[in-house]
């Protein structure tokens, strides 16, 4: 069995089982939002350790809610997702910039 682990914005980790096709999203933060098409909207992870699982056409939620367009919290949730993506992108960019600088320093030392 092979499981691919990917960090996602908002403190969410994606676990993908290549044998079963099962995708599990686990919340590492106290709460988070994530758009997941299989659930037809935004999944609100209500606590640390909350899980959303997709296997084929079967979906399940543990300590999560689905917020669909038209829901009173939808705009707030979408704004939180945008902010989390911006922060995530900035952190990834900073990490790569640091790595590039280290490589340039090695090159200049040759």
C-alpha positions in Angstrom: 0.0 0.0 0.0 1.3 3.5 -0.9 -0.1 6.6 0.7 0.8 10.0 -0.7 0.7 12.8 1.9 0.2 16.4 0.7 0.0 19.5 2.8 -3.0 21.7 1.9 -3.8 25.3 2.9 -5.5 26.0 6.2 -3.8 23.3 8.2 -5.3 20.3 6.2 -3.4 17.2 5.2 -4.4 15.1 2.2 -3.8 11.4 2.4 -4.2 9.5 -0.9 -4.1 5.7 -1.0 -3.0 4.7 -4.4 -4.4 1.1 -4.1 -7.9 2.0 -3.0 -8.2 5.5 -4.6 -9.3 6.7 -1.1 -8.6 10.3 -0.4 -8.8 11.5 3.2 -8.5 15.1 4.3 -7.5 15.5 8.0 -7.6 18.8 9.8 -4.4 19.7 11.7 -5.7 23.1 12.9 -8.4 23.8 15.5 -10.8 24.4 12.5 -10.6 25.0 8.8 -12.5 25.3 5.5 -11.8 23.5 2.2 -13.7 23.3 -1.1 -14.1 19.6 -1.9 -16.1 18.9 -5.1 -17.2 15.5 -3.9 -19.3 17.1 -1.2 -20.7 19.8 -3.5 -19.5 22.7 -1.5 -17.2 23.9 1.3 -16.3 21.4 4.0 -16.0 23.0 7.4 -13.7 21.1 9.7 -15.0 21.8 13.2 -12.1 20.6 15.2 -8.5 19.3 15.2 -8.6 15.8 13.8 -11.8 16.2 11.8 -11.8 14.0 8.7 -13.5 14.1 5.3 -13.1 10.9 3.2 -13.8 10.3 -0.5 -13.6 6.8 -2.0 -15.2 6.5 -5.4 -18.8 7.7 -5.0 -18.8 7.2 -1.2 -18.2 10.2 1.0 -18.1 10.5 4.7 -17.5 13.3 7.3 -16.4 13.1 10.9 -16.7 16.4 12.9 -17.4 18.3 9.7 -20.2 20.2 8.0 -20.9 21.0 4.4 -21.6 24.7 3.5 -23.3 25.2 0.1 -23.7 28.3 -1.9 -26.6 30.3 -0.5 -25.8 29.3 3.1 -25.3 32.2 5.5 -21.7 31.2 6.2 -20.7 30.6 2.6 -19.1 34.0 1.9 -17.2 33.9 5.2 -16.0 30.4 4.5 -14.9 31.3 1.0 -13.0 34.3 2.3 -11.2 32.1 4.9 -10.2 29.7 2.1 -8.8 32.6 0.0 -6.8 33.9 3.0 -5.5 30.4 3.8 -4.4 29.9 0.1 -2.6 33.2 0.1 -0.8 32.4 3.3 0.1 28.9 2.1 1.4 30.3 -1.2 3.5 32.9 0.6 5.0 30.3 2.9 5.9 28.0 0.0 7.4 30.9 -1.9 9.5 31.9 1.1 10.7 28.3 1.5 11.8 28.1 -2.2 13.4 31.6 -2.1 15.5 30.4 0.9 16.5 27.3 -0.9 17.4 29.3 -4.0 19.5 31.7 -2.0 21.4 28.8 -0.3 22.1 27.2 -3.7 23.3 30.6 -5.1 25.6 30.9 -2.1 27.1 27.4 -2.8 27.6 28.4 -6.4 29.4 31.6 -5.6 31.7 29.7 -3.2 32.9 27.5 -6.0 
